[in-house]
Amino acid sequence: MSILKIHAREIFDSRGNPTVEVDLYTKKGLFRAAVPSGASTGIYEALELRDNDKTRYLGKGVKRAVKYINEYLAPALCNQDVSVLEQEKVDQLMLDMDGTENKSKFGANAILGVSLAVCKAGAAEKGVPLYRHIADLAGNPDVILPVPAFNVINGGSHAGNKLAMQEFMILPVGASTFKEAMRIGAEVYHNLKNVIKKKYGQDATNVGDEGGFAPNILENKEALELLKEAISKAGYTDKIVIGMDVAASEFYKDGKYDLDFKSPDDSSRYITPDQLGDLYKSFVKDYPVVSIEDPFDQDDWAAWSKFTAETSIQVVGDDLTVTNPKRIAKGVADKACNCLLLKVNQIGSVTESLQWSVTPLAAILLPLFQTVLKVGRLMKGENVVDVNVDLGVKPIWGHWFRHESIALFSP
């Protein structure tokens, strides 16, 4: 079915920043998509086009991206004989019009907004749920409901505390269903709030950018101790493991790492990649840490490869791989990580975000994947909406449903 009309506008995201929203019309109706963005981003991500007008939204407006959609991309797609079922053709047309490697002409946020709306319209045209349509685009006959990862303590660029590492997550891998996993996560979250309040006072239960608690602590092990106590008090020591998103590029300086980067600069406290790797190993030894995302800087390939070779945990590439097939290929060749985070906004189109799955890389990467969905924490409205959608998926999927177990995270 062809595209009748496309219209973009500027809206607010969950951080109060402007972002792009796209309405796409076919004979089936209206299909709307909004573009996500991150607080800490990798330097190799596709360009998110901002207006840089300091008199408006501190330079973060997206009027230019909206203009490019309404005045260039929309007319081109509406005048072309393309169907919303032709995701790759539509995306390629936009990429050709942009003509840059990092989408710097129109902006990844412009192209992605249209790409996501086309994807939603394609699912409706086929009469299938969106997840099934995306799985079909990826050539994936099996759909697995993932383990939810709750981001319950925030640090790094996501919080105003001194904690360097960005996210501390709990994963209820011992749950038998997604619904049980959500209940376990909620119960641990409330226990964690009580633990923090008792130890540091009521003010310490304020939250960070992603909705996790942000007590003003410096030591990363202290955050892990809080999680360990909360998990124990909730009675789920045997059902929960811990994941971390370090976002180490945020505190990488002159080939070393500053774990107190929010304080005035002092090079004497910087630590080497090996020292940082040893710190991670102590986390794994002393706590049920099974997954570490972005443990080193996005260009510190040697440190990544060494750490992955020396540990049996899940080492996740986010800023390292930025959902880019070229970066992923290098990660595989260098054995830099054994898992990657998929974010459509990093690459800028639905088709490109799925490209790894239809290349020889998939044969290498798929056996390594642990299926995890980062869901933030349950007290933020946008997270709850997403989770409630997932809770309704199991009855629809029927025999496709498979819940990953704790065995996935066993060395």
N, C-alpha and C positions, 0 to 999 in steps of 0.2 A: 504494500500500500504506500502511495507516495505521500510526501510531506506537503501539507496545505499552507502552514504558516509557522513561523518561529519568531518569538519575541523574548528579549532578555531584559532584565532589570537588576538594579542593585538592592540587595537585602542585607540583613545582619546575620552573622554566624553566631555560634554559641559563646564566643569570646567577646562579642560586642564589636567585631570588626566587619567592615563591608565585605560581601562576597557576591558572586554572580548566581542568579537564578534564571533558568530558561524554561519557557513554555513552548511546547511543540504540539501542533494540531494535526491530526489525520481524521479520516472519516470515522474512526473509532472514538475520537474525543480528544481531550487535553491530557498531555503528559508533561509533568513538571520535574525538574531536577535542579538541585543546588550544589555548588562546588565546595568541597571541603578544603581546609588548609591546616598546616601545622604551626606550632609555636616555635619549635626548633626544626630547622630544615637543613638538608644536605646541600652542599654547594654544587652537586652534580644533578640536582633535580631540574626538570623543565621549568622555564621561567613563568612565575606567577606575576602577571602584569598588574602593577599598581600605578595609580595616577601620579604619585610623588608630589602632589599639591599639598604643601604643609599647612595651608589655611583650611584644609578640609579633611577631616578624619585623620589628622596627623600624617597625611601623605598616603594613607592606605585605601583611598577610594578606588573603585573599579569602573568608573564611568567610561574609560577608554576601552576596556574589554567588552563592556556592554555595547558600546558604539560599533565595535568591529563585528560583533554578532549581528546586530540589527541592520547594519549598512552593507556588510560584505558577505558573511557566511550565510545568513538567512536567505537573501535573494539567490545566491548561487545554488543552494540546496533545493529551494522551492522550484527553481527553473530547470533543475536537472531531473531526468527520469530515473530517480533512485528510490528504492523501497526501504522502509525502516527495517526490513529483514536483512538488508545488505549492509550490515554494520561495518565490515572492513572497507567496502567501497565508499561509504559515507565518510568514515574517518580519513581514508587516504585522500579523498578530495579536499578535505580541510587542511591536511598536512601539506599537500601540494600547493595550496593557495598561500599558506604561511611561508613555506620555502626555507625555513631555518631549522637547524638541528635541535635547538632547545625551545622552539615555538616562541621566539622573542618578538615576532612581528605582531601576531594577534594575542599571544599569551596563552599558556596552558589552561588557565582558568576559563578562557573563552571557548577554546576547542573542546575541553572536557565537559563543560556545561551542555553543549549541544550533543556530544557523544553519549552522555548519560541519558539525556531525554530520548534520543533515538533508541537506546537500549530498552528503556521502559516501554516505548511504543512498539518495539519489535516483539516483546513478550506478550503484550496485549493482542497484537495481530495474530500470533500463534495460539493464543488462548491458553498460555501456560504461566505459572508463577515466574517472577523475575529470576529467582535463583536457578530455575531449570533452564531458562533461556541462556543465561550466562554460562552455565555448565555445558550447554550444547555448543556455544560459541568457542569454548575452550576444548571441545572434543572430549569431554569428561562424562562418561555414562553413569558413574557413581557419584552420589552426593553424600557427604558426611557432615553431620551436625557437630560443630567444633566444641572443644572445651573452652568455656568462657574464662578469660583472664581479667580479674578485677584489679584495677589500679587504685589501691587504697592508701598509699603514702606517696606524696609528691615532693620532689626536690628539683634541683637543676633549674632550667629556664621555666619550669612550670610552677614555681613557688617562690615566695619572698623569704624563705628561711635560708639557712646556711648549708643545707644538705646539697652535696654536689651531684649525686646520682639522681636521675630524673623521675623514675617510676619504680615502685616496689609493688609487685602484683601477687595475688593469690590465685592458684589454679586448682579447683576441686576435681582432680583427676580420678578420685576414688568414687565419685558419684555414678550411679547406674543410669541416670537419665539427665537430660539437659535441665529439666525442671528441678530435679534434686540438686544439681550443681548450683542453680540460681539461689535456692533456699540456703544452701551451705554458705555461699558467698555473702548473702545478706546477713546471716547470723554472725559470721566472723567480723563483718564490717561493724556491726553494733557492739560487739565485744571489744573490738579495737578502739572504738570511741571511748568506751568506759575505761580501758587501760590507759589511754593517753590522758584523759581527764584526771584520773586518779594520780598519775605520776607528775604531770606538768601543770594541771589546772585547766579551768574551763576555756580560757583563751587559746589553748594549744589545739583545740579541736576545730579551728578555722581550716578552710580548705584551700587547695591550690587550683591551678588552671584546669586540671583534668578532673577536679572534684574529689581527689583523695585528700586525706588529712595532711597538714603541713606544719607539724610541730617544729619549733625553732631549735633543731638539733644539728650538729655538725658531723658526728661520726655515723658512717653508713651502717656499721654493725649495730648501732643503737636502734636504727629503723628495723633491722632484721630481728632484734630481740623483742621489739614491740609486736611484730607479726607473730613470732614464735609463741609469745604469751597469749595473744588473742586467739590464735588457733587452738592452743591447749585449753583455754577457758571455754571455748565453744564446743570442745570435745571432738575435734576433727583432725587430730595429729596424724592419724593414719590415712586420711583422705585428701589432704591438701599439700601441694608443693608450692614453691616460691619462684617467681620469675622477676627479672629486673630489666629495665631499660636504662642503661647508664648514660647514653647520649654523650660519649666521651669527647666527641669533637667540640663540644661546648667548653671544655676546660683543657684543651690541648694547646700547649705553648712551647714553641722552640724545641720540638721533638720530645717534650716531656708532658707530664700531666699535673694540674694543680687542683687538688681536692678541696681547696678552700678558695676557689676562684671568685667568690662573691665578696671577699675581703680585699683590702688594699694589696696590690701586687707585691709579692716577695718571692723571688726566684729560688731562694734557699729551701723553700718547702716543696718545690717541684719533685716529682718522682719519675723514675724511668718506666718504660713499657714493661720491663721484666718485674719491677716492683709492683706495678699495678696488677699484672697477671698473677703474682703471688697472693695479692690481696683477694682477688677473685677465688683463687683456689682455697683460701681460708674460709671464704663464705660457703663454698660447696662442702667443705669438710665439717663445718660447725652448724650448718643450717640446711634445710631441705631445698636448697637452691638448685634448680634443674635447667634453668634457661636464663641466658644473659644476652641482651640485645645491645648492639653497638658498644662493645667493651673497649674499643680503641678508636682513634681518629679515622675518618673516612679514607685517608691516604696512608695510614700506617699498616700497609699490607703485611709486612714481615711479622709484626706483633700479632695480627689476626691469625696468620697461618700457624705460628708457633703455639699460640694458646689453644687453638682448635685441635692441634695434633696432640697436645698434652692433657686434654680433658675429655671426658665422656659425656658432657652435658650438651644441651642444645645451645649453639652459638648462632645468634640471629643477626643477619645483615639488614639494616634499614638505611641509614645514611651511607653505608658502604655500597649497597647495591641499587638503591633508589628506583626499584622496579624497572630498571633499564637492562634489556637483554645483553648489551655489551659489558656492563659492569657485572652482571650476573655471570657471564661467561668467564670473565677474569677471576671472579670469586671461586668458581668451580675449578679452573685451571690451577690456581694457587692454593686450593683447599683452605680458603680463608674462613669459611663458615659452613655450617651444615644445615642452615635454614635461612629463609628470607622472609621479610615482611612485605606484603603486597599492599600498595597504596596507589590508587588510580591517579591521584593528584600529582604524584611524583613524576609520572611519565606523560600524562596529559590526554590520554584517550583510552577508551575501553579496549580497542583492538590491541594497542601496544602493551597494555597491562597484562594481556593474556598471551602474548607472543611466546614467552618462555615455554608455555605448556604445549605448543605445537612444533617445537624444535627438538633436536637431539638432546638439549639440556634437560628436558623433562625426564628422560630415562635415568639421568644421574641424580636429579634433584628430588623426584617424587618419593623414592624409597627413604629419603632422609627427613621428609616433612613430618612434623607433628602438627596436627590440625588444631589451631588455637585462634580464638576470636578475642581481640582486645576490646572490652566493653566499658572501660572507665569504671565508675562506681555507681551504685544503684540510686543515689540520692540526686543525681542530675537528670533533669527532665528529658533531654535529648537521648541520654543513655537508656533510660527506662523505656522510652518509645521503641528503640531498636530491640531491646531485650524482649519486650512484650510481643513484638512481631515474631521473634525467634521462638518464643514459647508456643505460638500458634502453628509452627511449621510441622512439628512431628506428626500430628494426625494426617496432614496433607501428604507427607512423604511416604507414609506407610512402610513398605518393605525396604525402601531406600535408606531408612533411618539406621544409623549405626553410631553409637556413642563411643568416643575414644576412651580407653581405660588407662589406669596408672602404668600399665606395662609399657606404654609408649615412652615413658620418661625414666624407665629403669635402665641403668648402664648395661 
